[in-house]
Amino acid sequence: MSRGGLSPCLSIFRRPVGARGGAPPVLPPLSFSTGEPADGSRTDAGALAREITGILAGAGDWRLVIASSDIPARITPEALSSVLRRRNPAVDAGRLLDFFSWAHSQMRRPPNLDSFAALAVHLCNSGLFGPANGLLERMIGAHPSPSAALDSLKDSVVLNRGSNPRVFDVLIETYKRNGLLKEASEVVLLMSGSSSFKPSIKCCNGLLKELLRTSLMNLFWEIHDFMLKSQLGQDVFTFSILITAFFKIGDANSAKRVPKEMLEKGCKPNSVIYNTLIGGLCKSGNSIEGRSLLHEMSSLGLKPDIFVYTSLIDGFMREGNMEAAFEIRDDMAASGVQPNMITYNNLVRRLSKVGKMDKARELLQEMIGAGWSPDVITLNFIIEGHFHEGKTQCALQVFDEIKIGNLNPNVYTYSLMISGLSRAGELKKAVGLLEEMVGRGLEPNTIVYSPLILGHCREGRIEEACMVFNSMNERNVLPDSHCYNSLINGLCKVGKMEEAKHYFAQMKERVISPNVFTYASLIHGHCNGGEMKEADLCLKEMIVRGLKPNDVIFTTLIDGHQKAGDIPMDLSAFRRILGGGILPDLRTYSVFIHSLSKAGKMSEALQVFEELQGKGLNPDVYTYSSIIFGFCRVGYMEKALSFYDEMCKNEVEPSVVTYNTLIDGFGKVGDFESVRKFFKCIQENGLEPTGVTYTTMISGFCKFGNLLEAFGLFDEMVSRGIPPDSFVYNALLHGCCRAGRMEKAMGLFNEMLAKKFATELTFNTLIDGFCKQEKLQEARELLQLMSERKIVPNNVTYTTLIDGHCRAGKLEEALRLFSEMEERNITPNALTYTSLIYGYGRLRNLGMVSFLFKEMISKGVVPDEVTYEVMIHAYSEETNAAESIRSHDDSLVQNVGEELYEVRDSVNEMKKNVIDPDESESPMLFHGLCTKGFMNEAKQLLKTMVDKGWVPKNNAPYSSADGCFQAIPAIEASYAS
């Protein structure tokens, strides 16, 4: 029968399993029988096989002939094997397959393995690889042993000389398509050492690709070694897969050597090789190296295609090198390769992620001009970028454009909108969009609900958060751990611990595992409510679950126990763990030591450290680094150094974190000889300085005025390829301003503007620098620039400007700035008022001094020591008033007024009866004493207030020697923190 006339029975084998457009072939179910063949079955099988072969070789319908005989009752697996083994060349392979299917349906036992093998060989010899694949799939279901299957195929190939060896490829492919990669690999490896039976390169390449995809790397390398040892050779696709494998295991150097190896083996690299290599380099963060390969491609006569350019653009964008990415885009256009949708989407996505929305919108217009219509994916990136920038209205505008146009927002679009609006506090709009997406027939998922719950909790709208959470059940959306954690955290923050515990129990009932964040929320809630027993139980439960408490949890427990006053030392929770039989490991001890160190509780940290050693645990680098960090934090550098020496003695190698901690500690106390020593140690011990290392040193040198070394380190940092961040720039800027080098500071400032590093701290530092040099015009211009750059001035900004104008005697402008500050709803603090009081005090405008002091008290702004000192200084010229009153007769005293009598009587009563003034009344009593000239009494009252802790401390120095009040602007404190 010709191939075109194959029967319907054959057609079910024609399509390989898993191919598009149809279901896998369906054969009758296998049936098994434990019965033995009848006596003489072998003889009968041979005779029957000859009879059947004759029928199949004849013309006409073999089915009718067999149906009219007793063959259906006599057919056995042995007879079927005999038919297939003795195959008559006149019998078409398709007819054999039809007969096999018919026989299979008649027998009580499945066909023998050699029947499958023989027929598979016949089918492959006839080029019927699809049906052969279907047959072998059935075979591996009935006879699962790969070695037995391979042996049977080998026997059939030997029996049928000149057979197509591709049958082995079909067997391997069958295992592979059914996800049996280990079995497929076993078949290949069983062919080792055989010169007659080998899979093809194409087959091995396909297997390598699947092993790589499923991360079965050990088998991958075994198959690759087999290919080399069996001298199968390697083609371009083998090398391409090999490059991908090297990148997967992080071996970029070996990947880069592949093109050279190919040339040595006489295989010229093509575009596929370079596409794979450049793509891998870009994904691994080596886009510059990827770009350098473009020249190598040109030398081989290869032209980069859209894939190469897109990989490079995406790589540079991912690394933050926008300039290089757009250079590649320009090179691409110059070489005649037009960007496609993927190229544009990658550019838009990366620009949006880094907040360059103007450039992203510009690119969007270019994309449209090039004939590409932005799809929902493109516009989703734009929406995401606007939300990252905080431009909610712009995001809403793009969302409206999607709906107005021919595009339909998808679930991800709505999730972006709802998440962004929730973060921006626009919860009403977010809820409205949830209802809208449901109305459009879209099914919200946990990603949609999670930010809504979090947003309501963040705004303190716990009831609404619970309603949203409960509505998930109504829509058959199962909350995930993020939803539960957000709700539990929100409930804990407002002290609704019973409700929090209800959802916590529900979470466990639904087999959603609580994580560290869940327990941290519960512990925080219990600690805030003084429920320390419950907090300790949560800690114990999380440890039983195998979760490690972090330093935040331990710090919360330490603070909670301290506030509850139920422990002599902050070790209660930790000792309860020990008492409960839950032995902490080294990591838990180390985290606890770190928590105590952060809290400045070094005595307790030392106790835990000694306890750790008493348990037979050996401190590791994290343990030592934690305790060194604590002593550096409190300035006990000798103690920190002793622990460093101990760790070195115990052969615990310090990490770069250890050295960074010591550098920071010594830098803060101004010991730069030690700073340099430990910086040198980093490199001597084979470690690389990090961004933190350089940032810490630069900050230290700047604070102590050593700008030369600070800028030297800055240059070294850049040369090492470590990008300076905004903190480094701010440290250098601060150092320049303190040193009065405003020209250098402005150079840095312009760089920061270009890099988008400038923040309110940056502007405040510069404003402070100009104010100290009495360049008030420049300072005010910076305030204007802040508004233009959409950087919101804060309390520090205005206080610095007000203080600068007050010191320059420009009180009118200072008062205008004060009014502007209040109009912007920026609350003045004690330093703001103190600066104004000082300014008016210098002008002897005691009316304004009195007014400002009373206003700050009425607004709840607590005066600090400097405020009181400035008041005393302002009224010191009036001290003669009190003496004059005391020296005159009674008639003159009566003219002073009742207020003075009350103040004097109050003071006399205090002295006579040793009455302590009330904290709330003291400021106005002090004010009364100053305004009436009782300066000695005012000073005595101030001393009493300070001794009782009623007056906040302030580090701003006041010098009475030269009568000059020098208030360090709050910028100093902000920077130090």
Residue pairs with C-beta under 8 A, 6 or more apart in sequence:
1 7
1 92
1 94
1 95
2 92
3 94
3 126
3 128
6 94
6 98
7 94
7 95
7 98
9 97
9 98
9 101
9 102
10 94
10 97
10 98
10 131
12 25
12 26
12 27
12 101
12 134
13 25
13 97
13 123
13 128
13 130
13 131
13 132
13 133
13 134
13 135
14 128
14 130
14 131
14 134
15 21
15 22
15 24
15 25
15 130
15 134
16 129
16 130
16 133
16 134
16 173
16 177
17 24
17 25
17 133
17 134
17 137
17 174
17 177
17 178
18 24
18 177
19 130
24 134
24 137
25 134
25 137
27 101
27 104
27 138
28 101
28 104
28 105
30 110
30 141
30 142
31 107
31 108
31 109
31 110
32 109
32 110
33 108
33 109
35 108
35 109
37 76
37 78
38 44
41 76
41 78
42 78
44 74
44 76
44 79
45 76
45 78
45 79
45 81
45 82
46 82
48 71
48 74
48 75
48 76
48 79
48 82
49 79
49 82
49 83
49 86
50 86
51 71
52 66
52 71
52 75
52 79
52 83
52 99
53 83
53 86
53 87
53 88
53 91
55 62
55 65
55 66
56 62
56 83
56 88
56 91
56 95
56 96
56 99
57 88
57 90
57 91
58 65
62 95
62 99
63 102
66 72
66 102
72 106
75 103
75 106
75 107
76 107
76 109
77 107
77 109
77 110
77 111
77 112
77 115
78 112
80 100
80 103
80 107
80 111
80 112
80 115
81 111
81 112
81 114
81 115
81 118
83 96
83 99
84 96
84 100
84 114
84 115
84 118
84 119
84 122
85 114
85 118
85 156
85 159
87 96
87 118
87 122
87 160
92 126
93 119
93 122
93 123
93 125
93 126
93 128
94 126
94 128
94 131
96 119
96 122
97 119
97 123
97 128
97 131
97 135
100 111
100 115
100 119
100 135
103 111
104 110
104 111
110 142
111 142
113 139
113 142
113 143
113 148
113 149
113 152
114 152
114 155
114 156
116 135
116 136
116 138
116 139
116 142
116 143
116 152
117 139
117 149
117 152
117 153
117 155
117 156
118 156
118 159
118 160
119 135
120 132
120 135
120 136
120 139
120 153
120 156
120 167
120 170
120 171
121 153
121 156
121 157
121 160
121 163
121 164
121 167
122 160
123 129
123 131
123 132
123 135
124 132
124 163
124 164
124 166
124 167
124 170
125 160
125 163
125 164
127 164
129 166
129 170
132 167
132 170
133 170
133 173
133 174
133 177
136 149
136 170
136 171
136 174
137 174
137 177
137 178
139 149
140 146
140 149
140 174
140 175
140 178
140 180
140 183
143 149
146 175
146 183
146 184
146 186
146 187
146 190
147 186
147 190
149 171
149 187
150 168
150 171
150 187
150 190
150 191
153 167
153 168
153 171
154 197
156 163
156 167
157 163
157 165
157 167
157 197
165 197
165 198
165 200
166 200
168 187
168 191
168 197
168 198
168 199
168 203
169 199
169 200
169 202
169 203
171 187
172 184
172 187
172 188
172 199
172 203
172 207
173 184
173 203
173 206
175 181
175 183
175 184
175 187
176 184
176 206
176 207
176 210
181 207
181 210
181 211
181 214
181 216
181 219
182 216
182 219
184 207
185 207
185 211
185 216
185 219
185 222
185 223
188 199
188 204
188 207
188 223
188 226
189 222
189 223
189 226
191 197
191 198
191 199
191 226
191 230
192 226
192 229
192 230
198 230
198 232
199 232
200 232
201 227
201 232
201 233
201 234
201 235
201 238
202 237
204 223
204 226
204 227
204 232
204 238
205 235
205 237
205 238
205 241
207 223
208 220
208 223
208 224
208 238
208 241
208 245
209 241
211 217
211 219
211 220
211 223
212 220
212 241
212 244
212 245
212 248
215 248
217 245
217 248
217 249
220 245
224 242
224 245
226 232
227 233
227 234
227 238
228 234
234 242
234 265
234 267
235 267
236 262
236 267
236 269
236 270
236 272
236 273
237 272
239 258
239 261
239 262
239 267
239 269
239 273
240 272
240 273
240 276
242 258
243 255
243 258
243 273
243 276
243 277
243 280
244 276
244 280
246 252
246 254
246 255
246 258
246 280
247 255
247 280
247 281
247 283
247 284
250 284
252 280
252 281
252 284
252 286
255 277
255 280
255 281
256 277
256 281
256 289
258 269
258 273
258 277
259 269
259 273
259 274
259 277
259 296
262 268
262 269
262 273
263 269
268 300
269 300
269 302
270 302
271 297
271 302
271 303
271 304
271 305
271 308
274 293
274 296
274 297
274 302
274 304
274 308
275 305
275 307
275 308
275 311
277 290
277 293
278 290
278 293
278 294
278 308
278 311
278 312
279 290
279 307
279 308
279 311
281 287
281 289
281 290
281 293
281 315
282 290
282 311
282 312
282 314
282 315
282 316
282 318
283 311
283 315
285 315
285 318
285 319
286 315
287 312
287 315
287 316
287 318
287 319
287 321
287 324
288 324
290 311
290 312
290 315
291 312
291 324
291 328
294 304
294 308
297 303
297 304
297 308
303 335
304 332
304 335
304 337
305 337
306 332
306 337
306 338
306 339
306 340
306 343
309 328
309 329
309 331
309 332
309 337
309 339
309 343
310 339
310 340
310 342
310 343
310 346
312 325
312 328
313 325
313 328
313 329
313 332
313 343
313 346
313 347
314 346
314 350
316 322
316 324
316 325
316 328
317 325
317 346
317 347
317 349
317 350
317 351
318 350
320 354
320 723
322 350
322 351
322 354
322 356
322 359
325 347
325 350
329 339
329 343
329 347
332 338
332 339
332 343
333 339
338 370
339 347
339 367
339 370
340 372
341 372
341 375
344 363
344 366
344 367
344 370
344 372
344 378
345 377
345 378
345 381
347 360
347 363
348 360
348 363
348 364
348 367
348 378
348 381
348 382
349 381
351 357
351 359
351 360
351 363
351 385
352 360
352 381
352 382
352 384
352 385
352 386
352 388
353 384
353 385
353 388
355 385
355 388
355 389
355 756
356 385
357 382
357 385
357 386
357 389
357 391
357 394
360 381
360 382
360 385
361 382
364 374
364 378
364 382
367 374
367 378
368 374
375 407
376 402
376 407
376 408
376 409
376 410
376 413
379 398
379 401
379 402
379 407
379 413
380 410
380 412
380 413
380 416
382 398
383 395
383 398
383 399
383 413
383 416
383 417
383 420
384 416
384 420
386 392
386 394
386 395
386 398
386 420
387 395
387 416
387 419
387 420
387 423
387 424
390 424
392 420
392 421
392 424
392 426
395 416
395 417
395 420
396 417
396 429
399 409
399 413
399 417
402 408
402 409
402 413
403 409
408 440
409 417
409 437
409 440
410 442
411 437
411 442
411 443
411 444
411 445
411 448
414 433
414 434
414 436
414 437
414 442
414 444
414 448
415 445
415 447
415 448
415 451
417 430
417 433
418 430
418 433
418 434
418 448
418 451
418 452
419 447
419 451
421 427
421 429
421 430
421 433
421 455
422 430
422 451
422 452
422 454
422 455
422 456
423 451
423 455
425 455
425 459
427 452
427 455
427 456
427 459
427 461
427 464
430 451
430 452
430 455
431 452
431 468
434 444
434 448
434 452
437 444
437 448
438 444
438 475
443 475
443 477
444 475
444 477
445 477
446 472
446 477
446 478
446 479
446 480
446 482
446 483
449 468
449 469
449 472
449 477
449 479
449 483
450 480
450 482
450 483
450 486
452 465
452 468
453 465
453 468
453 469
453 483
453 486
453 487
453 490
454 486
454 490
456 462
456 464
456 465
456 468
456 490
457 465
457 486
457 487
457 489
457 490
457 491
457 493
458 490
460 494
462 490
462 491
462 494
462 496
465 486
465 487
465 490
466 487
466 499
469 479
469 483
469 487
469 503
472 478
472 479
472 483
478 510
479 510
479 512
480 512
481 507
481 512
481 513
481 514
481 515
481 518
484 503
484 504
484 506
484 507
484 512
484 514
484 518
485 515
485 517
485 518
485 521
487 503
488 500
488 503
488 504
488 507
488 518
488 521
488 522
489 517
489 521
491 497
491 499
491 500
491 503
491 525
492 500
492 521
492 522
492 524
492 525
492 526
492 528
493 521
493 524
493 525
495 525
495 528
495 529
497 522
497 525
497 526
497 529
497 531
497 534
500 521
500 522
500 525
501 522
504 514
504 518
504 522
507 514
507 518
508 514
513 545
514 542
514 545
514 547
515 547
516 542
516 547
516 548
516 549
516 550
516 553
519 538
519 539
519 541
519 542
519 547
519 549
519 553
520 550
520 552
520 553
520 556
522 535
522 538
523 535
523 538
523 539
523 553
523 556
523 557
523 560
524 556
526 532
526 534
526 535
526 538
526 560
527 535
527 556
527 557
527 559
527 560
527 563
528 560
530 560
530 563
530 564
532 557
532 560
532 561
532 564
532 566
532 572
532 573
535 556
535 557
535 560
535 573
536 557
536 572
536 573
536 576
539 549
539 553
539 557
539 573
539 576
539 577
540 576
540 577
540 580
540 582
542 549
543 549
543 577
543 582
543 584
543 588
544 582
548 587
548 588
548 591
549 588
549 591
549 592
550 591
551 591
551 592
551 594
551 595
551 598
552 595
553 595
554 573
554 574
554 591
554 592
554 594
554 595
554 596
555 595
555 598
555 599
557 573
558 570
558 573
558 595
558 596
558 599
558 601
559 599
561 567
561 570
561 572
561 573
562 570
566 572
569 603
569 604
569 607
570 596
570 599
570 601
570 604
571 604
571 607
571 608
574 584
574 592
574 608
577 584
578 584
583 615
584 592
585 617
586 612
586 617
586 618
586 619
586 620
586 623
587 622
589 608
589 611
589 612
589 617
589 623
590 612
590 619
590 620
590 622
590 623
590 626
591 626
592 608
593 605
593 608
593 609
593 612
593 623
593 626
593 627
593 630
594 622
594 626
594 629
594 630
596 602
596 604
596 605
596 608
596 630
597 605
597 626
597 627
597 629
597 630
597 631
597 633
598 629
598 630
598 633
600 630
600 633
600 634
602 627
602 630
602 631
602 634
602 636
602 639
605 626
605 627
605 630
606 627
609 619
609 623
609 627
612 619
612 623
613 619
618 650
619 647
619 650
619 652
620 652
621 647
621 652
621 653
621 654
621 655
621 657
621 658
624 643
624 644
624 646
624 647
624 652
624 654
624 658
625 654
625 655
625 657
625 658
625 661
627 643
628 640
628 643
628 644
628 658
628 661
628 662
628 665
629 661
631 637
631 639
631 640
631 643
631 665
632 640
632 661
632 662
632 664
632 665
632 666
632 668
633 665
635 665
635 668
635 669
637 665
637 666
637 669
637 671
637 674
640 661
640 662
640 665
641 662
644 654
644 658
644 662
647 654
647 658
648 654
653 685
654 681
654 685
655 687
656 682
656 687
656 688
656 689
656 690
656 693
659 678
659 679
659 681
659 682
659 687
659 693
660 690
660 692
660 693
660 696
662 674
662 678
663 675
663 678
663 679
663 693
663 696
663 697
663 700
664 696
664 700
666 672
666 674
666 675
666 678
666 700
667 675
667 696
667 697
667 699
667 700
667 701
667 703
668 700
670 704
672 700
672 701
672 704
672 706
672 709
675 697
675 700
679 689
679 693
679 697
682 688
682 689
682 693
683 689
689 720
689 722
690 722
691 717
691 722
691 723
691 724
691 725
691 728
694 713
694 714
694 716
694 717
694 722
694 724
694 728
695 724
695 725
695 727
695 728
695 731
697 710
697 713
698 710
698 713
698 714
698 717
698 728
698 731
698 732
699 727
699 728
699 731
701 707
701 709
701 710
701 713
701 735
702 710
702 731
702 732
702 734
702 735
702 738
703 734
703 735
705 735
705 738
705 739
707 732
707 735
707 736
707 739
707 741
710 731
710 732
710 735
711 732
714 724
714 728
714 732
717 724
717 728
718 724
725 757
726 752
726 757
726 758
726 759
726 762
729 748
729 751
729 752
729 755
729 757
729 762
730 757
730 759
730 761
730 762
730 765
730 975
732 748
733 745
733 748
733 749
733 752
733 762
733 765
733 766
734 765
734 975
736 742
736 744
736 745
736 748
736 769
737 745
737 765
737 766
737 768
737 769
737 772
738 769
740 769
740 772
740 773
742 769
742 770
742 773
742 775
745 765
745 766
745 769
746 766
749 758
749 762
749 766
751 757
752 758
752 762
753 789
758 789
758 791
759 791
760 786
760 791
760 792
760 793
760 794
760 796
760 797
761 971
761 974
761 975
763 782
763 783
763 785
763 786
763 791
763 793
763 797
764 794
764 796
764 797
764 800
764 971
764 974
765 971
765 975
766 779
766 782
767 779
767 782
767 783
767 797
767 800
767 801
767 804
767 971
768 800
768 804
768 969
768 971
770 776
770 778
770 779
770 782
770 804
771 779
771 800
771 801
771 803
771 804
771 805
771 807
771 969
772 804
774 804
774 807
774 808
776 801
776 804
776 805
776 808
776 810
776 813
779 800
779 801
779 804
780 801
783 793
783 797
783 801
786 792
786 793
786 797
787 793
793 824
793 826
794 826
795 821
795 826
795 827
795 828
795 829
795 832
795 970
796 969
796 970
796 971
796 974
798 817
798 818
798 820
798 821
798 826
798 828
798 832
799 828
799 829
799 831
799 832
799 835
799 969
799 970
800 969
800 970
800 971
801 814
801 817
802 814
802 817
802 818
802 821
802 832
802 835
802 836
803 831
803 835
803 967
803 969
805 811
805 813
805 814
805 817
805 839
806 814
806 835
806 836
806 838
806 839
807 835
807 838
807 839
809 839
809 842
809 843
811 836
811 839
811 840
811 843
811 845
814 835
814 836
814 839
815 836
818 828
818 832
818 836
821 828
821 832
822 828
828 856
828 859
828 861
829 861
829 970
830 856
830 861
830 862
830 863
830 864
830 866
830 867
830 952
830 954
831 864
831 866
831 954
831 956
831 967
831 969
831 970
833 852
833 853
833 855
833 856
833 861
833 863
833 867
834 863
834 864
834 866
834 867
834 870
834 956
834 967
835 967
836 848
836 852
837 849
837 852
837 853
837 867
837 870
837 871
837 874
838 870
838 873
838 874
838 965
838 967
840 846
840 848
840 849
840 852
840 874
841 849
841 870
841 871
841 873
841 874
844 877
846 874
846 875
846 878
846 931
849 871
849 874
849 875
850 927
850 931
853 863
853 867
853 871
853 923
853 927
854 924
854 927
856 863
856 867
857 863
857 923
857 924
857 927
862 952
863 871
863 923
863 951
864 951
864 952
864 953
864 954
865 942
865 946
865 951
865 952
865 953
865 954
866 954
866 956
866 958
866 965
866 967
867 954
868 926
868 942
868 945
868 951
869 958
869 960
869 965
870 958
870 965
871 926
871 927
871 930
871 938
872 930
872 935
872 938
872 939
872 942
873 958
873 960
873 963
873 965
874 930
875 930
875 931
875 933
875 935
875 938
876 935
878 933
878 935
879 933
879 935
879 936
880 933
881 932
881 933
882 932
882 933
882 934
882 935
883 933
885 892
885 893
885 896
885 900
885 933
896 932
899 928
899 932
900 932
902 928
903 925
903 928
903 929
903 932
903 934
904 932
904 934
906 925
906 928
907 929
907 934
907 937
909 915
910 916
910 917
916 944
916 948
917 925
917 941
917 944
917 945
919 945
919 948
919 950
922 941
922 944
922 945
922 950
925 941
926 938
926 941
926 942
926 945
929 935
929 937
929 938
929 941
930 938
942 951
945 951
955 968
955 972
955 973
956 966
956 967
956 968
957 966
957 968
958 965
958 966
959 965
959 966
